[in-house]
């Protein structure tokens, strides 16, 4: 899942497509996909946070 998040960070247009339900993440459950999209939500995630 980490690799998917890194890929989406490098390709933010894909995040938009996923949020608009015009694309999907094959091999990810609905819960995993929601968690990934939530991590890109500006209200939830801040650039100042440090992830370990």
Secondary structure, DSSP 8 states (H G I E B T S, - for coil): -HHHHHHHHH-HHHHHHHHTTS---TT--HHHHHHHHHHT-TTT--TT----
